[in-house]
Amino acid sequence: MRFAVIVFPGSNCDTDIYHAIKDVLHEEAEFVRHDDASLEGYDAVILPGGFSYGDYLRCGAMAALSNIAQEIKRFASLGKPVLGVCNGFQILTELGLLPGALKRNENKNFICKTIAVKVLNKNMFTSLYEDAETINLPIAHGEGMYTADEETIKYLHEKNLIVFKYVENPNGSTNEIAGIINEQGNVLGMMPHPERAVESLLGNDDGLRLFKSVINTWKENQINQIKNKSNDIKALDLGEGCALVVKTSSLRQPISPQKEAAAGVGEIVRDTYSLGARPIALLNSLKFGELDELGNKHIFKDVVRGIASYGNCIGVPTVGGEIGFHQTGETIINAMCLGLVKHDGFDKMTEDKLIYINTGRGEFLNKTKNSKEVYESDPFMEKLLMETSLESIKYPARFVKPAHEKIQIDFSTSVLDNNVETLIEAPDYSKTLIYLLSQSSIASKHFAYSQFDQMVNTNTIVPPGSDAAVLRIRGIKKAIALTTDCNNNYVKLDSQLGGKIAVAEAVRNITATGGKAVAVACITSDELFSRGVKEACYSLNIQIIDEEESIGTPFVGVIGVVDDYSKITTQFFKHVGDLIYILGETTADYGGSEIQKMQHGKISGLPPNIDLDKEKQANNIVYTAIEKGLVNSAHDVSDGGIGVALIEKLIKNKSFGAEINIEASDATAFLFSETQSRYIVSVPPKNQNEFEALSGIKKSGVVTGNGELKIIVNSAEVINSPVDVLINAWENAIEYQL
């Protein structure tokens, strides 16, 4: 874990903090000056005690105006831990990160002694203390009397935000308050000095557990990563001697869509195996202009052909992704490749290797990490190159390696082993749902994915079409779940919120399959999108394993781990008689929605807001329900709302139907709003009581066998349509437009 120790003019406890982190706990610590402007790359920030700027004006007031101040606030907004000790506590109140203020001690004297403090609140800073434990910590301050108005004190008590309380009040602090935390639980201010109580040699080590609590919480939130010894290449450790390498790429506005799409597949696969990792899966995030424009139809078909023509020849399955159509008209081809590597081969990885291949026809292909040259794609040659490169890492002595580190291989002689105006007046909901299902961004993408080889290598357990693809890893007991996501409409309206939603929806996709989301790879288009991604990842306990920047449309890819094959779940209804539950509240969220775009021909307003705590809660309920075997299917609610999500759960069996009967404030919102943090699950009747006890919700309907979708809202029937009519609209829309 990497700590930033902020140093202001007048700080005098910075070296004490550094010693506690670096020398006692053996974690990374660095001093960051007050005039720096970035905390990028740090996992936690500590503001030490002292007399910042001599405490002229007010304690901490001038520090709050320093260059680093706004960066500390941004860092805290990402959910990362921020600890302010003594003068650091004063600075946090001046920054507005914590309420209240610190005033001159009641006796007007500086106080230095060890006192008894009671721990009142369990959080990331105190998880290793017992409930209501009394500990001994030094204090050393002249302005340590915590003061706040009556309303703030009431708020602190009601929200349980008082972390430390003096057993005997040394300075006149209101309600004996010695330390408080913010509502998000990641910013702690305290007057006692834990860094002065980390070694028994100096009296006691009661402060040590505070720092250990932070470190343990951070480690629990990290995926297992391994690093190559010779460079900074990272891999996701799956255990049992296996790790995953993830690479991403982006191509904007191709001049020759078919050729460049094919070349893009070759490039990302080459980036992966040049690291010594065998490519095992490809995913795409493809964005096009609207299909009602003739040129976009040809571009769409050409890109699909290009990906298919190359990907299908090299033995790497294309297992998932997303395809969207938007009004900007730009074509964006984003891709993600996963490679599998054994631990014993990981340290042989390099991104600098230059490979020359003699094709036997007087031609040479070459590849370096920074190569900008584009070659005519030859997937058959790529397959040979991939196998040979992987062999060169396995058996390096078989190849000639001159001093300049070029690998020379001659194929001719070698043997190769929010809310907007009301959208629908006098609604015909059934007809509206049919139109919505026919929209290009919602309709089935079978036209594309049926042209991609999804099953090569016979490891694909769940192919494209459900929430996430699932692949087995031969030789170990785990499977991996994979998905990509990014709603262009949301990003256009609010890039930071769009980044958060992209991660959250992708995580819901993984959760709905029975997987635990552990890592994100992303392409970001701007700082705000990147900030949204990081905020969501931190809140949802996921680590970013690969991040690239690109002009164009961003995307995120999420990797999950499924520990038990038997727990793999898909989105489709399985049995007549299963009970239907809708998890999560629905509000009227139409900004950037598909129904808004369909009705008005444009998007406007703000995307749906997202509460990441509610998101985490919903994910935990669904994941636990799947782990306990309580559900037969699970599907997240996203583009198009609940009406679309219900049809997506019915597409595998047109003889199935669903009957929904609910109370809601508004039928339109219930059917078409794109409120976040929602799932639809189906539960066998025998599991009803246990699932309702876990989720706290009641059933919304039942799976029927009559081939009808019937939805009743507030005792009024709003939809009663044959399932096959709805599914046909969804299945055939894109082929019809082409």
C-alpha positions, 0 to 999 in steps of 0.5 A, a space after each residue: 500500500 502506498 501512503 502520501 504524507 502531506 508536508 506543509 510549512 510548519 509540519 513537525 509530525 510528518 517524519 513520525 507518520 513516515 516512520 510508523 508507515 515505512 519502518 514499523 509497518 513496512 509499507 510504501 510512504 512518500 512525502 508530498 509537498 503542499 505545493 504539489 498538485 497530484 496524488 495520482 498513484 497513492 492509496 491513502 493520504 495522511 495529513 500530519 500534526 504540526 503548525 501548518 503555515 505557523 497557524 496564522 489566521 486560523 489553524 489549518 485555514 491557510 493550508 486549505 488554500 494550498 495547491 494540494 488542498 483541492 487534490 485532497 478533496 478530489 482524492 477523498 471523493 474517490 472513496 480513498 482513505 484520508 487521515 488527519 491527525 491533530 493539525 491534519 484534523 484542523 485542515 480537514 475541517 477547513 477543507 469542508 471534508 469534516 464538520 465543526 472546528 477546533 478551538 483553543 483548549 479550554 484551559 488556554 494551555 498546550 497539553 502533551 500527555 497520554 490519555 484514555 480514548 474510547 473507540 465508538 465506531 467500527 470503520 476502515 480505520 478501527 476494524 481491528 479494535 474491539 467494540 467500545 474498547 478503551 485505548 491509550 494515545 498521546 495528545 499534543 495540542 494547543 487548539 484541540 477543543 472540538 466545537 460544533 453547533 447543536 444541529 451538527 452534534 445531533 447529526 454526528 450522533 444520529 449517523 454514528 460518526 463519532 469515532 473516538 471519545 475522551 474518557 476524561 475530557 482534556 481540552 473542553 471538546 463538545 461531548 468529549 469528541 476526540 475524532 470523527 469520520 465522514 458519512 462515506 467512512 473514508 475521511 477520519 480526523 482525530 486529535 490524538 496521535 496514533 503514530 506516537 503509539 506504534 512501538 511498545 519500546 516507547 510506552 504502548 502500541 495502541 495506535 498501531 492497529 489504526 494503521 493496520 486497519 487501514 492496510 487490511 481494509 485496502 488489501 481486502 479490497 484488492 485483487 491478487 496481482 503479480 508483477 513481472 520482475 523486469 518491468 511493470 507488467 501486471 497480471 490478475 492472479 487466479 491462483 493454482 499457478 495461473 494468471 490473466 493478462 488484459 490488453 485493450 485497444 481503440 480505433 476511431 473512424 477507420 478509413 477502410 473498416 473491414 481491413 482496419 477492424 481485422 488489423 485491430 484484432 491482430 494487433 491486440 492479440 499480438 500485444 497479448 502473446 508478445 507478453 508470453 500470454 496465450 490469448 484465450 478470449 476477445 471482446 469488442 465494444 463497437 459503436 456506429 452512427 444510426 443505421 438509418 443512414 446508408 453509409 453506416 450500414 456498410 460500415 457496420 457490416 464491414 467491421 463485423 466481417 473484418 473482425 470475423 475474418 481475422 478472429 475466426 482464423 486464429 483460434 481465439 474465441 470472440 465471446 462477448 461485447 456490446 454494439 451501440 448506435 448513436 447520433 454522433 455518427 462516429 465509428 469506434 472499434 474498442 477491443 479487449 483481449 485476455 491472455 493466460 500465463 503460467 506463473 513460471 513464465 510470467 517473469 519472461 514477459 517483455 513488452 520490448 521484444 522485436 520480432 522479425 518473421 521471414 515468410 519465405 516470400 521475401 516479405 518481413 512482418 515486424 512488431 514492436 510495442 510502439 510500431 505505427 505501421 499497418 500491414 495487410 492482415 494475414 490471420 494464418 501467419 498471425 496464428 503461426 507467429 503466435 504459436 512460435 512466439 509462445 514457444 520462444 518463451 517456453 524454449 528460448 534456446 531453440 531460437 537465435 537471439 543476437 545481441 540487439 535482442 531481435 528474435 529471428 525466425 525463418 518459417 521456410 525452414 522451421 518446424 512450428 509446433 435526469 428527469 425530462 418532460 412526460 414522454 408518452 401521452 395517452 400511451 399504448 404501452 404494448 406498441 411503445 414496447 415493440 418500437 423500443 425493442 426495434 431500436 438498433 441499440 436495444 435490438 438483438 445483435 445476433 447478426 454480428 455475433 453469429 459471425 464470430 467463432 465463440 466456441 473455438 477451444 471449447 472453453 466457452 460455458 456461456 456464449 454471447 447473449 446473456 449478461 456476461 460470457 463465462 469461460 472455464 480455465 482448464 486445469 483449475 477449478 475456477 471460471 472467469 466471467 467477462 463483459 464490456 459496457 459503456 452507455 454513450 448517451 450517459 457519457 455525452 450528458 455527464 462524462 463522470 457519471 457515465 463512467 460510474 454507470 459504465 462500471 456499475 452496469 458491467 459489475 451487475 452483468 458479472 454478478 448476474 452470472 454468479 461471478 465476483 467482479 474483481 478487475 476492470 480494464 478500460 479506455 478513457 476519453 477524458 479525466 472526468 470519465 476516468 474519475 467516474 471509473 475510479 470512484 465506482 471501482 473503489 466503492 465496489 472493491 474492484 481494481 483497475 488492471 489496465 487503463 488506456 487513453 484514447 480520443 473517441 468513445 470510452 469503454 470498460 471491460 470487467 473480469 469476474 471470477 466464478 469459484 463454482 461451475 454449478 453456480 453459473 447463472 444466466 438471464 433467461 427464465 427457466 421454469 414455469 411457476 417460478 416467482 419473479 422479483 424486481 430488486 431495486 427502486 424505480 424512479 422517473 429517470 429518462 435523461 439519455 434513455 432509449 425511450 427519450 431518444 426514440 420519442 424525441 429523436 435526441 437525448 437531453 437532461 442528465 443521466 440517472 443518478 447512481 448511489 454506489 452504496 445501494 449498488 453494492 447492496 443490490 449486488 451483494 443480495 444477488 450474489 448471495 442468492 446465487 451462492 445459496 442456490 435460491 434463484 434460477 435466473 438473474 438479469 440486470 435492468 439497463 437500457 430500455 428499462 424493465 419492459 425490455 429486461 423482461 423480454 430479454 429474459 423470455 427470448 430463449 423460449 417463446 412458449 414462456 410468458 410472464 405476469 407482473 402485478 405491481 403497485 407503482 407511482 407511474 406506469 411509464 417509469 416502471 416500464 421504461 425508466 433507466 434507474 440504476 441498481 436494479 435486477 430481475 430474478 426468478 425464484 423457485 416457489 420452494 425458495 420464496 421465504 428464504 429469498 424474501 428474508 434475504 432481499 427484503 422484497 416481495 414477489 412482483 409476478 410469476 413465469 407462465 407457460 402461455 406465451 403472453 407478457 401481461 403487466 398490471 400496474 396499480 390494478 390496470 392492465 398496461 401490457 398484454 402482448 404475445 411474447 413471440 410478437 415482441 421477440 420477433 421485433 427484437 430479433 429481426 430489427 437490425 437484419 431488417 434495417 440492413 
